[in-house]
Amino acid sequence: MGQVKYYTQEGYDKLKNELHDLKSRGRKDIAKQIAEARDKGDLSENAEYDAAKDAQGHLEAKIAQLEGVVGNARIIDESSIDTSKVSILSKVTIKNNQNGAQFTYTLVSEEEADLKLQKISLSSPIGKGLLGKKVGESAEIITPGGKMTFEIKEISM
């Protein structure tokens, strides 16, 4: 059994839709490629057929992996989240104590992380360092750029 991971409803729906797409359109496309390659004759020296069969193997592995992720996914009830401390789905405003810069991030699962949308993973160095902290507390975090100290300014949903 795989590791249980927590998702927003939006993140879970995205996973389910990707899985559905791979099972329907993905499998249809691969079957078509295999049929076209098979129609070209001798399978023993048919590189297109071999490539299509390899692609089919990769697709089935991806489907199996995604089925495992979906099977172990849990949807977070946003109404039950405690905003007194940083946890998954917390929107956290932090201040870099070295340069005074402020950032606001939402902590999400690894699969939902997207820096452009200010969503960082709980498993990232900053995510791990902020977890469990309260407003006013500081977090010392080792980043690729060295040790940084952030002060928790605000926690919300």
ZAMARGU-4260 file (C-alpha; in steps of 0.2 Angstrom, whole numbers, plus 5000, padded with zeros to 4 digits):
<rodrens>
0) 5000/5000/5000 | 5006/5017/4995 | 5008/5033/5006 | 4993/5042/5010 | 4994/5060/5003
5) 4982/5074/5006 | 4974/5085/4992 | 4962/5099/4990 | 4946/5095/4981 | 4953/5104/4966
10) 4970/5094/4966 | 4961/5077/4968 | 4949/5081/4954 | 4964/5085/4943 | 4972/5068/4947
15) 4956/5059/4943 | 4954/5068/4927 | 4972/5064/4922 | 4969/5046/4926 | 4953/5046/4916
20) 4961/5054/4901 | 4976/5042/4901 | 4964/5027/4902 | 4953/5033/4888 | 4961/5044/4875
25) 4979/5038/4880 | 4975/5020/4877 | 4965/5023/4861 | 4980/5033/4854 | 4992/5019/4858
30) 4981/5005/4851 | 4980/5016/4835 | 4999/5017/4834 | 5001/4999/4837 | 4988/4994/4823
35) 4996/5006/4811 | 5013/4999/4814 | 5006/4981/4813 | 4999/4985/4796 | 5016/4989/4789
40) 5021/4971/4789 | 5035/4961/4797 | 5034/4964/4815 | 5052/4957/4819 | 5060/4972/4811
45) 5047/4985/4813 | 5054/4999/4824 | 5038/5008/4824 | 5029/4993/4831 | 5043/4991/4845
50) 5041/5010/4849 | 5023/5009/4850 | 5023/4993/4862 | 5036/5002/4873 | 5025/5018/4874
55) 5011/5006/4878 | 5021/4999/4893 | 5026/5016/4899 | 5007/5022/4898 | 5001/5007/4908
60) 5015/5010/4921 | 5009/5028/4922 | 4991/5022/4924 | 4996/5010/4938 | 5006/5023/4947
65) 4992/5036/4946 | 4979/5023/4951 | 4990/5020/4967 | 4991/5039/4970 | 4972/5041/4968
70) 4968/5026/4979 | 4979/5033/4993 | 4973/5051/4991 | 4963/5059/5005 | 4953/5076/5002
75) 4956/5089/5016 | 4941/5096/5024 | 4946/5115/5023 | 4933/5119/5037 | 4942/5108/5050
80) 4959/5116/5047 | 4967/5125/5063 | 4973/5142/5058 | 4982/5145/5074 | 4998/5136/5067
85) 5005/5132/5050 | 4998/5116/5042 | 4993/5109/5025 | 4982/5122/5015 | 4988/5136/5027
90) 4991/5153/5018 | 5006/5159/5027 | 5014/5177/5026 | 5032/5176/5031 | 5045/5189/5032
95) 5063/5186/5028 | 5073/5193/5043 | 5089/5196/5033 | 5081/5208/5019 | 5064/5212/5026
100) 5055/5204/5010 | 5038/5197/5013 | 5030/5182/5004 | 5014/5173/5005 | 5013/5155/5001
105) 5000/5141/5003 | 5006/5125/5009 | 5000/5110/4998 | 5005/5092/4994 | 5020/5089/4983
110) 5009/5086/4967 | 5000/5102/4969 | 5015/5113/4972 | 5017/5127/4959 | 5028/5142/4963
115) 5020/5153/4950 | 5004/5151/4960 | 5013/5154/4977 | 5009/5136/4981 | 5024/5127/4990
120) 5026/5109/4995 | 5025/5103/5013 | 5040/5093/5009 | 5050/5107/5003 | 5063/5115/5015
125) 5053/5130/5018 | 5037/5120/5019 | 5045/5108/5032 | 5052/5123/5042 | 5036/5132/5043
130) 5025/5117/5048 | 5018/5119/5066 | 5024/5137/5068 | 5013/5151/5075 | 5011/5169/5071
135) 5026/5178/5079 | 5037/5163/5079 | 5053/5162/5068 | 5059/5148/5057 | 5077/5144/5053
140) 5077/5135/5036 | 5092/5128/5027 | 5089/5133/5009 | 5100/5130/4994 | 5106/5148/4996
145) 5111/5145/5015 | 5102/5147/5032 | 5088/5159/5032 | 5076/5165/5046 | 5058/5169/5042
150) 5046/5177/5054 | 5028/5170/5053 | 5017/5186/5050 | 5000/5179/5047 | 4991/5162/5045
155) 4975/5161/5035 | 4965/5150/5024
</rodrens>
